Structure formats: structure tokens, C-alpha cells
Amino acid sequence: MPSILHINASPRYANSDSLRLARHFIDSVQAAASETFEVETVNLFDDGALPAFGRTAAAAKMAVFTGQDQTPEQVAAWEAARAVFDQFAAADAYVFNIPMWNSGVPYVLKQWIDIITQPGWSFGFDPERGYSGLMEGKQTVAIHTSGVYAPGVPAAFGSDFSSSYVADWLNFVGIEDATHVRFAPTVLNADVEGTRILAENELSDAALLFAGKLQAVGRLQFATD
């Protein structure tokens, strides 16, 4: 069965505009399909959602790359990081909801990205050709929200290093089939509901193509079983 991994990068849950849109999109994908998809949601702000990746994990990483033995503590830290990557790699498609924080992404999303973006896991490196993504053949929808910033506003109203960072990272790991949908601004806006409806309509349209590609993945999986 094709699977979607939903990464919720908002801590606001019922009050989150980005999460509301992500759920709208996932529901639209299910409604557009002739089969059911497996959906797994990772709430990045939940306690215990992510392992720490600090001094022990960094030492474990360097031990792997230099061919040294890991200590038991390093083994545990590296296995915890690998579990996060394996969950990511096992999915056929991704949905991200990402509120802008201080012109960038929430820190827990950056932590999640730093955990799974490891050489030999999500990307490779060649001294002559440089980096190459290893996550080809997957699709993503990323939903971006911001309270004041919107494309085209004067610099005094903020900058966007959030959607550009996510787009660059997706390309870095080899996910080129990426759709970005924005709902902004969510606060400094005379017609918030109208802007929300535009985003919902854009997501509903994107869901048709998204569902079709997922069904094709399912048929391929069935044929190769």
C-alpha cells in the first residue's frame, strides 16, 4: 500500500493554519483516489518525537565515517537517528506543514532535517561530481504559512528563508517532484478567509495529481511483489 509521511512542524495543533491545510490536502488526496493510502503523521513538537543529535550522535557519525569503533552510547545514538531516517525513507510521498518562524523554519524541523540528512542515507558525495540526492522517485507537497510576510511585501515586513530553505533541501536529497503552496499573510490580511480558500483550492487541485502518482506507485509495488 502506498504511504504518505506527514510532517507537522507546528506546535499549535487545532489553532494551526498550516496543519489545517495539511489535513485538507490529505483528505483531498484520499477522496480523489480509488484506493486507501497509509498516512503516518509525525508531530515534531511532541515530547520524544525526535532523538537528540548532539555530542554523542556527532561522535558516532564521525566514528562511522573514519572507520572507528563506536562506543555503546554512540551505537544507541546512531541507531536512534537511523530509525528517524528509515521512517522517512520508507514513505512514498510527503506532506509538510511549515509555519514561518523568524523568517525561517521552526527549530524542530531543522533538527529533523539534520538527523536524516546524512551521507550514504539521503545523499551521496563524489569528489569530482559533488553531491547527489538518493531519495529519487518521491513526491512532496509543502504548505507554508506566515503571519505578516507575503511575497512582494516591502523588506520591513519580513523575509522568507523558510520556503527557499525547504525547496533547496528537497532538491539536495533528490526529491525534485515538489509542490509548494503558501497561505500568507495569516494575520496582516483584510481577507484571511478568502486567502485561505485560495490555498485550499490550490491544494485540492494538487491532490488530484498527487493521488494519481501515488496510485501508480501502488500498481508498481503490486506488480513487483
Secondary structure, DSSP 8 states (H G I E B T S, - for coil): --EEEEEE--S-GGG-HHHHHHHHHHHHHHHH-SS--EEEEEETTSTTSS---SHHHHHHHHHHHHT----HHHHHHHHHHHHHHHHHHH-SEEEEEEE-BTTB--HHHHHHHHHH--BTTTEEEETTTEEEES-TT-EEEEEEE-SS--TT--GGG----SHHHHHHHHHHTT--EEEEEEE--SSS-TTHHHHHHHHHHHHHHHHHHHHHHHHHHHHHHHHH-
